[in-house]
Amino acid sequence: MRAKGRAVGLQGQTLFQDTIFALSSGGLPSGVAVVRLSGPQTLETLRRMAGSLPQPRVMRHARLRDETGETIDTGLVVFFAGPASFTGEDCAEFHIHGGRAVVGRLLSVLSGFPGLRQAEAGEFTRRALAHGKINLPDAEALADLIEADTEAQRRFALANADGRHQSLYEGWRDRILTARALIEAELDFADEDDVPGAMAEEVWPDIASLAEEIAAHVAGYRQAEIIRDGFRVAIIGAPNAGKSSLLNALARRDVAIVSDEPGTTRDLVSVELDLDGMKVRVTDTAGIREAAGTVEQEGIRRSRAAADEADCVILLIDAGAPGAVPGAVPDDVLRVASKIDLVEPGARAVVDADLLLSVRSGEGMGALLNRLSSMARASVARHASLVPFTARQAEELTRGAAALRAAANVKAGLEVQAEELRIAARALGRVVGTMDVEEILGAIFSRFCIGK
């Protein structure tokens, strides 16, 4: 995102020189469309289009006109005076009819006013960050909230926007800065009588402890991954065990080819499920057997890799022909017997499986879904606790913890230790947005939609 100039607005707050606008209410057509503005030309734009200014934070019905006086549409107009607005600047919203022609005409008229331009992805939120209305973790949590597909993702995003992360990370950074001050004072003023020579010895135990605190915090990132990306389930088994049929039944549509011919599935096929508010990603894999061609062998290799990376592995067994799967199978697999409708009722008791099911009759499908839902929820049972909620945060915190461990090594020498503390402080600063901000803002706000 290109750098923007700044100016001082009517309310005295520092603003960007240009005023941005965008459709913020989603796809068209719709019953109502919301077009928002932010910047120093907001008030003048309202006067030119609505004829007069509405009272701040009070919606007013208005006829919106173009430069020639022709009516664009009638709708509601609301004005938010900066700095008491989302972006910290003067902001306004036009609530109009959600037809494509109506919205297109309004956007075209706005683009013709001097000093106005279309907003870029995430630019409203970026201005809010620049004016101190939100912090960087809040902005990342907001991106998660916009992208949330499940109830668990929604709750997780809201929990991460309450300011606790910012307080925790700033507290850690303050401890590092305090240690840096003491160490650098000893380095720079070692000859002064009022600087104790043993000052460094008091610092390192706390630094070592802080490194472990951060590492323990980062270890919880897997919980955030499961909530955001889904609880990963891999279905493995011998050819013709019914893996593709099970995936289709779970997805309630045909997503995988079903055939009696062994080796039909050559690549990974995945579907996403919403189980009681939890995102669960289920992957069908190639049947695992000894005799296989070159392409099928690659499919089997990918099957084993998917099983290694999964949070849950379903070992699917044909209840009528329970053949063994070649090679090592994880000990903690969920053994599921399929095609149970083809097995005599009296023979079911001898089937070695945790669950019995039939895709054709639906028997046991509810039990499997309940088991997967319970396992997914158990995997994130501690998600209410504070954990890093983005990969960026986890990476910076990991870098900071490594630097702190290096700093705590007294054999390295005071100058090297001071440098490691500086690296750690910069890493924590990048997490909260106080250091090297421009390096990371583009990546963060590219996740946002236009108009947010």
C-alpha positions in Angstrom: 0.0 0.0 0.0 1.5 3.3 -1.0 2.3 5.9 1.6 -0.2 8.7 2.0 0.4 12.3 3.1 -1.2 13.8 6.2 -3.1 16.9 7.0 -5.0 18.4 10.0 -8.8 18.2 9.7 -11.7 20.3 11.0 -11.7 18.6 14.4 -8.0 19.1 14.8 -7.1 15.4 14.4 -4.3 14.3 12.1 -5.7 12.9 8.9 -4.5 11.5 5.6 -4.7 14.1 2.8 -7.0 12.1 0.6 -10.5 10.9 1.4 -11.4 7.3 0.7 -14.7 5.7 -0.1 -15.9 2.1 -0.8 -18.9 -0.1 -0.8 -18.8 -1.7 2.6 -21.9 -3.9 2.7 -20.9 -6.8 0.5 -22.2 -8.2 -2.8 -24.9 -6.7 -5.0 -27.7 -6.7 -5.6 -29.0 -6.3 -2.1 -31.9 -4.7 -0.2 -29.6 -2.0 1.2 -26.1 -1.0 0.2 -23.7 1.0 2.5 -21.1 3.2 1.0 -18.7 4.7 3.6 -16.2 7.6 3.4 -13.3 8.7 5.6 -11.0 11.7 5.3 -10.9 15.5 5.3 -13.3 15.9 2.3 -16.1 14.0 4.0 -18.0 17.1 5.2 -17.8 18.9 1.9 -18.9 15.8 0.1 -21.9 15.4 2.3 -22.9 19.1 1.7 -22.6 18.7 -2.1 -24.5 15.5 -2.3 -27.1 15.7 0.5 -27.6 19.5 0.6 -26.9 19.9 4.3 -25.0 18.2 7.1 -26.8 15.7 9.3 -26.3 15.9 13.1 -23.4 13.7 14.1 -24.4 10.1 14.8 -28.0 10.7 13.8 -29.4 9.2 10.6 -31.2 11.5 8.3 -33.2 10.8 5.1 -31.8 12.7 2.2 -32.0 12.9 -1.6 -28.5 12.3 -3.0 -27.6 14.4 -6.1 -24.8 14.5 -8.5 -22.9 17.7 -9.6 -25.7 18.6 -12.1 -28.4 18.3 -9.5 -29.8 15.0 -10.9 -31.0 12.6 -8.2 -28.9 9.5 -7.8 -31.1 7.9 -5.1 -32.9 8.6 -1.8 -31.6 7.0 1.3 -30.2 7.5 4.8 -27.1 9.6 5.6 -25.1 9.5 8.8 -22.0 11.4 9.8 -19.3 10.5 12.4 -17.1 13.4 13.4 -13.5 12.6 14.0 -11.8 11.6 16.2 -14.9 9.8 17.6 -15.2 7.5 14.6 -13.9 4.1 13.6 -10.9 5.5 11.6 -10.3 8.6 13.9 -11.2 10.8 10.9 -14.4 12.4 9.8 -16.5 9.6 8.4 -19.8 9.2 6.7 -22.1 6.5 5.4 -24.7 6.5 2.6 -27.4 3.8 3.1 -29.0 3.5 -0.4 -30.8 0.9 -2.4 -28.6 -2.0 -3.3 -29.0 -2.1 -7.0 -25.9 -2.4 -9.1 -26.8 0.7 -11.2 -27.5 2.8 -8.1 -24.3 1.9 -6.4 -22.3 2.2 -9.5 -23.6 5.7 -10.2 -22.9 6.8 -6.6 -19.3 5.5 -6.7 -18.8 7.1 -10.1 -19.9 10.5 -8.7 -17.7 10.2 -5.6 -14.7 9.4 -7.8 -15.2 12.6 -9.7 -14.8 14.8 -6.6 -11.3 16.2 -6.0 -9.4 14.6 -3.2 -11.6 11.4 -3.2 -10.5 8.0 -4.4 -11.5 4.3 -4.0 -10.2 2.7 -0.8 -7.8 -0.2 -1.0 -8.2 -3.5 0.8 -8.3 -2.9 4.6 -7.6 0.8 4.3 -10.3 2.0 6.7 -8.9 -0.3 9.4 -5.4 0.7 8.6 -6.3 4.4 9.2 -7.9 3.4 12.4 -4.6 1.8 13.4 -2.6 4.9 12.3 -4.8 7.1 14.5 -4.6 4.9 17.5 -8.2 3.7 17.5 -7.1 0.1 17.5 -3.8 -1.7 18.0 -2.2 -4.3 15.7 -3.4 -7.4 17.5 -6.9 -5.9 17.4 -6.6 -5.4 13.6 -5.6 -9.0 13.1 -8.5 -10.2 15.3 -10.8 -8.1 13.2 -9.6 -9.8 10.1 -10.3 -13.2 11.7 -13.8 -12.0 12.7 -14.5 -11.0 9.1 -13.3 -14.4 7.8 -15.1 -16.4 10.5 -17.2 -19.3 9.0 -18.0 -21.1 12.2 -19.2 -20.2 15.7 -15.9 -21.3 17.2 -14.0 -19.0 14.9 -16.4 -16.1 15.7 -16.0 -16.5 19.4 -12.2 -16.9 19.1 -11.9 -13.7 17.1 -14.0 -11.7 19.6 -11.9 -13.1 22.5 -8.7 -12.0 20.8 -10.0 -8.4 20.3 -10.4 -7.6 24.0 -6.9 -6.1 24.5 -5.5 -8.9 26.6 -2.9 -9.9 24.0 -1.7 -6.3 23.6 -1.3 -6.0 27.4 0.6 -9.3 27.7 3.0 -8.6 24.9 3.6 -5.0 25.9 4.3 -6.2 29.5 6.9 -8.7 28.2 8.5 -6.0 26.0 8.7 -3.7 29.0 10.6 -6.3 31.0 13.1 -6.7 28.1 13.5 -2.9 27.8 14.1 -2.7 31.5 16.8 -5.4 31.3 18.4 -3.6 28.3 18.5 -0.3 30.2 20.3 -2.0 33.1 22.8 -3.9 30.9 23.6 -0.9 28.7 24.0 1.3 31.8 26.6 -1.2 33.0 28.3 -1.2 29.6 28.3 2.6 29.1 28.9 3.8 32.6 31.0 1.0 34.2 33.4 3.6 35.6 30.7 5.6 37.4 30.4 5.0 41.1 26.5 4.9 41.1 26.3 2.1 38.6 26.7 -1.3 40.4 29.0 -3.7 38.6 26.9 -6.8 39.5 23.8 -5.3 37.9 23.7 -7.8 35.1 23.6 -10.7 37.5 20.2 -9.6 38.6 18.8 -9.5 35.1 19.5 -12.9 33.6 17.3 -15.1 35.8 14.3 -13.0 34.8 15.3 -13.1 31.2 15.6 -16.9 31.2 12.2 -17.1 32.9 10.7 -14.8 30.3 12.0 -16.9 27.5 10.2 -19.9 29.0 7.0 -17.9 29.5 7.0 -16.9 25.8 7.8 -20.4 24.6 4.9 -21.9 26.6 2.6 -19.2 25.2 3.7 -20.1 21.6 3.1 -23.8 22.2 -0.6 -23.0 22.4 -0.7 -21.7 18.8 -1.8 -25.1 17.5 -5.2 -24.5 19.2 -5.6 -21.3 17.2 -4.6 -23.2 14.0 -7.3 -25.8 14.7 -10.0 -23.2 15.2 -9.0 -21.1 12.2 -7.9 -23.8 9.7 -9.9 -26.8 11.0 -9.5 -30.0 12.9 -7.7 -32.2 10.4 -9.1 -35.8 9.9 -7.5 -38.2 7.5 -9.3 -41.4 6.3 -6.9 -44.2 5.6 -7.4 -47.9 4.8 -7.1 -50.6 2.2 -8.5 -50.1 -1.3 -12.3 -50.5 -1.5 -12.8 -50.1 2.3 -15.3 -47.4 1.5 -13.2 -44.3 2.1 -14.6 -42.2 -0.8 -18.2 -43.3 0.0 -17.7 -42.1 3.6 -16.3 -38.8 2.4 -19.3 -38.3 0.1 -21.7 -39.1 2.9 -20.0 -36.7 5.3 -20.1 -34.0 2.6 -23.6 -34.9 1.5 -22.5 -34.6 -2.1 -20.3 -36.5 -4.5 -16.8 -35.1 -4.1 -14.8 -38.3 -4.6 -15.1 -41.0 -7.3 -16.5 -44.3 -6.0 -15.6 -47.5 -7.8 -15.1 -51.2 -7.1 -11.8 -50.9 -8.9 -8.9 -50.8 -6.5 -6.7 -47.7 -6.7 -9.4 -45.3 -7.9 -8.3 -42.5 -5.5 -4.9 -41.3 -6.5 -4.8 -37.9 -4.8 -6.1 -36.3 -1.6 -9.7 -35.0 -1.7 -10.8 -32.8 1.2 -14.1 -31.4 2.5 -14.8 -28.9 5.3 -17.5 -29.6 7.8 -19.1 -27.4 10.4 -19.7 -29.7 13.4 -21.4 -28.0 16.3 -19.6 -24.7 15.4 -16.2 -26.4 14.9 -14.5 -26.4 11.5 -13.4 -30.0 10.7 -11.4 -30.8 7.5 -11.8 -34.4 6.4 -9.4 -35.8 3.7 -10.0 -39.0 1.7 -6.7 -40.7 0.8 -5.5 -43.4 -1.6 -6.0 -47.0 -0.6 -2.8 -48.4 1.0 -1.6 -51.7 -0.5 1.7 -53.3 -1.5 1.2 -53.9 -5.2 0.7 -50.5 -6.9 1.9 -48.6 -10.0 4.1 -45.6 -9.9 1.2 -43.0 -9.8 -0.6 -45.0 -7.2 2.5 -45.3 -5.1 2.7 -41.5 -5.0 -0.9 -41.4 -3.9 -0.1 -43.8 -1.1 2.9 -41.7 -0.1 0.6 -38.7 0.2 -1.9 -40.7 2.2 0.7 -41.5 4.8 1.9 -37.9 4.9 -1.7 -36.8 5.4 -2.1 -39.3 8.3 1.1 -38.0 9.9 -0.1 -34.4 9.8 -3.7 -35.1 10.9 -5.2 -34.4 14.3 -7.3 -37.5 13.9 -6.8 -40.6 11.7 -9.8 -42.8 10.8 -8.7 -46.3 9.9 -11.6 -47.5 7.8 -12.1 -51.3 7.7 -14.4 -53.2 5.4 -16.5 -55.1 8.0 -17.0 -58.0 5.5 -13.4 -58.3 4.5 -11.2 -56.7 7.2 -7.8 -56.9 5.5 -4.7 -55.5 7.1 -3.2 -52.2 6.0 0.5 -52.7 5.0 3.1 -50.7 6.9 2.9 -48.8 10.2 -0.4 -47.5 11.4 -0.6 -44.9 14.2 -1.6 -46.4 17.6 -4.2 -43.8 18.4 -6.3 -44.2 15.2 -10.1 -44.3 15.3 -11.0 -47.7 14.0 -14.2 -47.6 12.0 -15.8 -50.6 10.4 -17.8 -49.7 7.2 -20.4 -51.6 5.1 -21.9 -53.0 8.3 -25.2 -53.4 6.4 -23.5 -56.3 4.6 -22.6 -58.2 7.7 -25.0 -60.5 9.5 -26.1 -59.0 12.9 -24.7 -61.9 14.8 -21.2 -61.4 13.3 -21.0 -57.7 14.2 -19.7 -58.4 17.7 -16.5 -59.9 16.4 -15.6 -56.9 14.3 -12.6 -55.1 15.9 -13.6 -51.5 15.6 -14.4 -48.5 17.8 -17.5 -47.6 15.6 -19.6 -49.5 13.2 -21.4 -47.7 10.3 -23.1 -48.1 7.0 -23.0 -45.2 4.5 -25.9 -46.8 2.6 -28.3 -47.1 5.5 -26.9 -44.2 7.6 -26.4 -46.4 10.6 -23.6 -45.2 12.8 -23.0 -41.9 10.9 -24.4 -39.8 13.7 -22.1 -41.5 16.2 -19.1 -40.8 14.0 -20.0 -37.2 13.6 -20.5 -36.9 17.4 -17.1 -38.5 18.0 -15.3 -36.1 15.6 -17.1 -33.1 17.1 -16.0 -34.2 20.6 -12.5 -34.8 19.5 -12.3 -31.4 17.8 -13.7 -29.6 20.8 -11.3 -31.4 23.2 -8.3 -30.4 21.0 -9.1 -26.7 21.7 -10.5 -27.0 25.2 -8.1 -24.4 26.4 -8.7 -21.9 23.6 -10.2 -19.4 26.1 -6.7 -19.0 27.5 -4.3 -16.6 25.8 -2.5 -18.0 22.8 -1.0 -16.4 19.7 -3.8 -16.3 17.2 -1.8 -15.7 14.0 1.3 -17.3 12.4 3.0 -13.9 12.3 2.6 -13.5 16.0 3.9 -17.0 16.7 6.9 -16.5 14.5 7.9 -13.2 16.1 7.4 -14.6 19.6 9.5 -17.6 18.7 12.3 -15.3 17.4 12.1 -13.3 20.6 12.2 -16.3 22.9 15.3 -17.6 21.0 17.0 -14.3 21.4 16.3 -14.2 25.1 17.7 -17.7 25.6 20.9 -16.5 23.8 21.0 -13.4 26.0 20.8 -15.5 29.1 24.0 -17.3 28.2 26.5 -15.5 30.4 29.4 -17.0 28.5 28.5 -14.9 25.4 29.7 -11.7 26.9 27.8 -8.6 27.9 28.0 -6.9 24.5 26.6 -9.9 22.7 23.9 -10.4 25.4 22.9 -6.7 25.0 22.5 -7.3 21.3 20.3 -10.3 21.8 18.1 -8.3 24.1 17.7 -5.7 21.4 16.7 -8.4 18.9 14.1 -9.8 21.4 12.7 -6.3 22.0 12.4 -5.7 18.3 10.5 -9.0 17.9 8.0 -8.1 20.6 7.7 -4.6 19.1 6.8 -6.1 15.8 4.1 -8.2 17.4 2.3 -5.1 18.9 3.1 -2.8 16.0 5.7 -0.5 17.6 8.6 -1.6 15.5 9.1 -2.0 11.7 5.3 -1.5 11.2 5.5 -0.9 7.5 7.1 -4.3 6.9 4.1 -6.1 8.1 1.0 -3.9 7.5 0.8 -4.8 3.8 0.5 -8.5 4.5 -2.0 -8.0 7.3 -4.4 -5.7 5.6 -4.3 -7.6 2.3 -6.6 -10.1 4.1 -9.3 -7.4 4.5 -12.0 -6.8 1.9 -12.5 -3.5 0.2 -14.5 -1.2 2.4 -13.2 -2.4 5.7 
